[in-house]
Structures are given as structure tokens and as C-alpha cells.
């Protein structure tokens, strides 16, 4: 590693089997407070709809809740699916958050619906038209935040003139091209669609246009990390993650499942192939294993920031994973200066 790297958390608020949203939000608070204490840079909340096992549907409300329960960590969206929303309303909401929690709010934007087609249309009749207008709507959102919009007919209060960093999120070359053209930081969803990650980062850096927001490219990779005291324990814990993706490709809507001793009995070879493709951005192991693997990945991807999601069934094991991950990154950063 040539330079220190910051680490952040993506919290999906996944509901465990036989649990509920109330307990999940309590766990989200625990995770955020631990991350704040350990010195994680950001915690972002996702936007999903019509998924009984995912509690992060009202993303802006959750961001406000997490920000109110923490002190220093930046809190943001990973992401707001902009075609679901009016740019004006998003500006008003995030302007309000930034006013309440100054210099702590991030706005990550995606163009996918975060759900299935019927639900996307229930959220917004013209969703697919708005998805095509994603670049224009990003520009409109920037306009509402700009102090130059003071003479506009439609203004966003209290957003006007506030600096809420906007990130483009994605898993494709299209998102990389948009982030590069707009001179915005770029976060790639390697935790579920890693296939084009390196290619997208390379394209983004090669085509980046400096802007008033950013003078050079800024990249973040989101990956799965399952950390434990031993490699064997981490492998066992990771079976919940693989079951989650298995249920996703089966369209079997279940809560996060407890670990199993073997996946061979519940997954066909074809299913394993699909799951492995989706989870190729996963790092599992003890401190030593993760140190080796993450150093290699960070150097290979040439990223500026790392974001981590850890779908672990047992809450205490998840908190332990978050602590170990921070220790690994701190150790890698310290080794640069030795």
C-alpha cells in the first residue's frame, strides 16, 4: 500500500430469521456506535423496497436516527435510488440532515430501483423514464444545493448553499462514465456485483474530469468482510452470507439464516457458480489472512477508500468482525510509515 486508506461500513439492516425490524434497528444503532468509537470514517444506509428481510426502506429516516445516536462518524446513503424520488425533495431532506448534523452527511446516489419492477412502478409510475434521466436529475440535485440557485423559481431549503458531498454509486461502466464526466467520487458495489469493478475504476480514472467538487479521482470499493479469531470460525460465519445470495437467486425471501456446517447439501453446482460470481468480492478469515488478502486487493484495485458490509447472523460475532476489520486496516496503514 502506497498511502493510508480509510474504512467505512455499509449497513443493510438485514433482518435475521425469526427476528423483526425493531431488533434490527437496535443492532444498527449498536453497529454505528461501535464504528464511531473505533474511528470508521462513514456508515451508509441502503435503500430497498418490498423485501420483508431488509429494514432499510426509509433511508433518510434511518440516516437521521443513526446520526442522532453517534458523534463523529459521517452518515449517509448507500444509496438513495434517485429515480424513486424528486431531486427537490432529496435536496430538502439532505439539506435538513446537514443542518442538524453539520459536516457529517454524505449523499450516495444510484439509478436502480432497489426493488422489483411492480414495486418500482408503485413507488413512481414513470420510474423507468426517470432512470433514463438519471444524469439530468443528478445535475438538478446539484443545482438545488448551489447558492447560485438563489434566483431560481424553485429553491430547496435548507439545502441551498450547503456542502453535502455527492457520490455516484454503481456496478457498471455506465455509472463509472457518469461519475467521471461529472467529476464526482465513485463507489462500486463489489459486495454483490464485482465482475466489472476493476475495469470500471480504470475507466473512471482515465476519463475523470476535474470539477468544483473534486480535483482528482476518488474511488471506494464496497466488499463483504467476515472476520473472526480463526479462519475456521470466519468460514462458518460466512455461510449465512452465501445462503443470503442463494435465496436471492432463488427469489426465496427469507431472513438472514444461521450458519451451516456445509453448503454442499443445500446448493446445486449451478447455484454455487452464480453465488460465487456474486460474492467474488468477499474476504473471509482471521486477522493475518485478511491483512494479506486486503493488502493485495487494495493495491490491485488502487482504491482510495474501502467500505465493508458483513452479513453475519450472530450480533456479537458481527461486532467482533467490525472490530477485527478496523484493526487490520489500522495495521496496514501503520506499516506504510515503518
Secondary structure as UniProt FT lines:
FT   STRAND          6..11
FT   TURN            17..18
FT   HELIX           21..38
FT   STRAND          42..45
FT   TURN            52..53
FT   TURN            56..57
FT   HELIX           59..68
FT   STRAND          74..81
FT   HELIX           82..84
FT   HELIX           87..100
FT   TURN            102..103
FT   STRAND          105..110
FT   HELIX           117..123
FT   TURN            125..126
FT   HELIX           127..132
FT   HELIX           134..145
FT   HELIX           147..151
FT   TURN            157..161
FT   STRAND          165..170
FT   HELIX           173..182
FT   STRAND          185..188
FT   TURN            190..192
FT   HELIX           194..196
FT   HELIX           197..207
FT   STRAND          219..227
FT   HELIX           231..250
FT   TURN            264..266
FT   HELIX           269..278
FT   TURN            279..281
FT   STRAND          282..285
FT   HELIX           287..301
FT   STRAND          305..309
FT   HELIX           315..336
//
